[in-house]
Amino acid sequence: MEYWIVAGLAAFLMGLSKGGIPMIALLSVPLMSLFMDPAHAAGLLLPIYIVADWYAVYLFRRAFSARNLKILLPGAIGGILVGFFAVSYVPGDAVKLLVAGIGLSYLVSALRDRFSKGEPRVRPADVPRGLFWGSLAGLTSYVSHAGGPPFQAYVLPQRLDKMVYLGTTTIFFTVVNLMKMPPFILAGQVTWHSLSQAAWLAPLAIAGAWSGARISRWLPERVFFLLIEVALALVSVKLLYEVVVSQVSPV
C-alpha cells in the first residue's frame, strides 16, 4: 500500500510539472527510489512522462517557438545518443554536478542582469548555442530525467511569452522522452511489468497535468517566471547536496 501511495504521488507531481508547475517532476525519481533502484524508477516513470507529455501537448498546442524546436531537437538527438553509449562510463555524481552548475550559473547571470541598470538583456535564439544546450538537455534527460536546467539556460534569456514558453517546453520534452524509450527498453529499464504498473499510474499524471495547467494559466507572467527561477535554484542546490552526501557517506 505504501508503494502505491508514493508511486501515485510521484505520478501526480510529474503531471503537475507537465501542466506548467516548474520542475517539480524532479522529485518523482527520488520518491520512487525509496522502493527500487533509481535506474528502474526512471524506467517505470518514462511511459508515464510520455502519457502526460501528450496531454500537455494538447493543452499548450496553440503557442510554441518553431525556431527553437528546429534548433534544439537535433542537438537533443545527439545528446541522447551520447547518453546511451556513455551512461555506464559517466558517474551519476558528475551529471548532477553538471546540471547544478548550469542552473546556478544561469541564476547568477540572471541576477546580475536584473540588478544592472536598464532592461534585462534579451538573447534571441541562435544555432550554435541552441545545439550546445539542446545536446546537454538530451544527455542529462537521458541519464537522470534532468533536462530542464540546460533547456532553461538557453530559453529563459529569450524572454518568451509565458504560453509560448510552455508550448515550446512541452513539445521539446515530448519528443525527447519518445526518443529515450527505445534505449530504455534495450537497457531493460522499461519492461512489460513496469508498463503494466505505469498504466495504473497514468491517470494520476493526467490529473496532475490538468491541475498544473489551470494553475500556470492563472499565475501572472512575472510570478510564473520567478517561480521557474526559484525552482531552478532549489533543484541545483538539491543536486549539489546529493553529491556532497554521497561523498561523505561511508562505503
C-alpha positions in Angstrom: 0.0 0.0 0.0 2.8 2.5 0.9 4.4 1.8 -2.5 1.3 2.7 -4.4 0.7 5.9 -2.4 4.2 7.1 -3.1 4.0 6.0 -6.7 0.7 7.8 -7.1 2.2 11.0 -5.6 5.2 10.7 -7.9 2.9 10.4 -11.0 0.8 13.4 -9.9 3.8 15.6 -9.3 5.1 14.7 -12.7 1.8 15.7 -14.2 1.9 19.0 -12.3 5.2 19.7 -13.9 3.9 18.9 -17.4 1.0 21.2 -16.7 3.4 24.1 -16.1 4.4 23.9 -12.4 8.2 24.3 -12.9 10.5 21.3 -12.4 8.5 19.6 -9.6 8.8 16.4 -11.6 12.4 16.1 -10.5 11.0 14.8 -7.1 9.4 11.8 -8.8 12.5 9.6 -9.3 13.8 10.2 -5.8 10.4 9.3 -4.4 10.3 6.0 -6.4 13.9 5.3 -5.4 12.7 4.7 -1.9 11.3 1.4 -3.2 13.6 0.5 -6.2 16.9 1.1 -7.9 16.9 4.7 -9.4 17.5 3.3 -12.9 14.4 1.1 -12.7 12.5 4.0 -11.1 13.4 6.2 -14.2 12.2 3.3 -16.4 8.9 3.0 -14.6 8.3 6.7 -14.9 9.2 7.2 -18.5 6.0 5.8 -20.0 4.0 8.0 -17.6 6.1 11.0 -18.7 5.1 10.2 -22.3 1.4 9.9 -21.5 1.5 13.2 -19.6 3.5 14.8 -22.4 0.9 14.1 -25.0 -1.9 15.5 -22.8 0.3 18.6 -22.2 0.8 19.0 -25.9 -3.0 19.1 -26.3 -3.2 21.7 -23.5 -0.5 24.0 -24.9 -0.6 23.3 -28.6 -1.7 26.7 -29.7 1.6 28.6 -29.0 5.2 27.5 -29.3 8.5 28.6 -30.9 9.1 26.6 -34.0 12.6 28.2 -34.5 13.7 27.0 -31.0 12.5 23.5 -31.7 14.2 23.3 -35.0 17.5 24.3 -33.3 17.2 22.3 -30.0 15.9 19.0 -31.2 18.8 18.0 -33.4 21.2 18.7 -30.5 19.0 16.7 -28.2 19.2 13.6 -30.5 23.0 13.8 -30.3 22.9 14.2 -26.5 20.6 11.1 -26.1 22.9 9.0 -28.3 25.9 10.1 -26.2 23.9 9.2 -23.0 23.0 5.8 -24.3 26.6 4.8 -25.2 28.3 6.6 -22.3 25.8 6.1 -19.4 27.8 3.2 -17.9 31.0 5.2 -18.0 29.7 8.6 -16.7 29.4 8.8 -12.9 26.0 9.9 -11.7 27.6 12.5 -9.5 29.3 14.1 -12.5 25.9 14.5 -14.2 24.4 16.0 -11.1 27.3 18.5 -10.7 26.9 19.4 -14.4 23.2 20.1 -14.1 23.6 22.0 -10.8 26.4 24.1 -12.3 24.3 25.0 -15.3 21.4 26.1 -13.1 23.4 28.1 -10.7 25.5 29.8 -13.4 22.3 30.9 -15.2 20.8 32.2 -12.0 24.0 34.3 -11.3 23.8 35.8 -14.7 20.1 36.5 -14.4 20.6 38.2 -11.0 23.4 40.3 -12.5 21.2 41.4 -15.3 18.3 42.1 -13.0 20.3 44.4 -10.7 22.2 46.2 -13.5 20.9 49.4 -15.0 18.4 49.2 -17.8 16.2 46.5 -19.1 17.4 42.8 -18.8 19.3 41.6 -21.8 17.3 39.5 -24.3 19.3 36.8 -26.1 17.4 35.6 -29.2 17.5 32.0 -30.4 20.7 31.1 -32.3 22.0 27.9 -33.8 25.4 27.4 -32.0 24.1 28.0 -28.5 20.9 26.1 -29.2 22.7 23.0 -30.5 25.0 23.1 -27.4 22.2 23.4 -24.8 20.0 21.0 -26.7 22.7 18.4 -26.6 23.2 18.9 -22.9 19.4 18.7 -22.3 19.2 15.4 -24.2 22.2 14.0 -22.3 21.0 14.9 -18.8 17.4 14.0 -19.6 18.5 10.5 -20.7 20.8 9.9 -17.7 18.6 11.3 -14.9 15.4 12.9 -16.3 17.0 16.3 -15.6 17.0 18.1 -18.9 15.2 21.1 -17.5 18.2 23.3 -16.4 20.1 23.1 -19.7 16.9 23.8 -21.6 16.1 26.8 -19.4 19.6 28.2 -19.6 19.1 28.6 -23.3 15.4 29.5 -23.5 14.8 31.7 -20.4 17.1 34.5 -21.6 14.9 34.9 -24.7 12.1 36.3 -22.5 9.4 34.3 -24.4 5.7 34.8 -23.8 4.5 32.5 -21.0 2.3 30.4 -23.2 5.0 30.2 -26.0 7.5 29.1 -23.3 5.1 26.4 -22.0 4.3 25.1 -25.5 7.9 25.0 -26.6 8.9 23.2 -23.4 6.1 20.7 -23.7 6.8 19.8 -27.4 10.6 19.6 -26.8 10.4 17.2 -23.9 7.6 15.1 -25.6 10.0 14.4 -28.5 13.0 13.8 -26.1 11.1 11.4 -24.0 9.8 9.5 -27.0 13.4 9.2 -28.3 14.5 7.8 -24.9 12.1 4.9 -25.0 14.0 2.5 -27.3 17.3 2.9 -25.4 15.4 2.4 -22.1 13.8 -0.8 -23.5 17.2 -2.1 -24.7 18.7 -1.4 -21.3 16.0 -3.3 -19.5 14.7 -0.3 -17.7 11.3 -0.5 -19.3 9.6 -3.9 -19.2 6.2 -5.4 -19.5 5.9 -5.4 -15.7 6.8 -1.7 -15.4 4.4 -0.8 -18.3 1.5 -2.5 -16.5 2.3 -0.5 -13.4 2.6 2.7 -15.4 -0.8 2.1 -16.9 -2.4 2.2 -13.5 -0.5 5.4 -12.6 -1.0 7.3 -15.8 -4.5 8.7 -14.9 -2.9 10.4 -11.9 -0.3 12.0 -14.1 -3.0 13.3 -16.4 -4.9 14.7 -13.4 -1.7 16.4 -12.3 -1.2 17.9 -15.8 -4.8 19.2 -15.8 -4.3 20.8 -12.4 -0.9 22.3 -13.3 -2.3 23.8 -16.5 -5.0 25.6 -14.6 -2.6 26.9 -12.0 0.0 28.0 -14.6 -2.6 29.8 -16.7 -3.8 31.7 -13.7 -0.4 32.8 -12.5 0.8 36.3 -13.7 3.6 36.0 -16.2 6.2 37.7 -13.9 5.3 35.4 -11.0 5.4 32.4 -13.3 9.0 33.0 -14.4 10.1 33.9 -10.9 8.8 30.5 -9.8 10.8 28.8 -12.5 14.0 30.6 -11.3 13.3 29.7 -7.7 12.6 26.0 -8.7 15.8 26.0 -10.7 17.8 27.3 -7.6 16.2 24.6 -5.4 16.9 21.8 -7.8 20.5 22.9 -8.3 21.1 23.1 -4.5 19.4 19.7 -4.1 21.7 18.1 -6.6 24.8 19.6 -5.0 23.6 18.3 -1.6 23.2 14.8 -3.0 26.7 14.8 -4.4 28.1 16.0 -1.1 26.2 13.4 0.9 27.3 10.6 -1.5 31.0 11.6 -1.0 30.9 11.8 2.8 28.7 8.7 3.4 30.6 5.6 4.5 31.0 2.9 1.8 
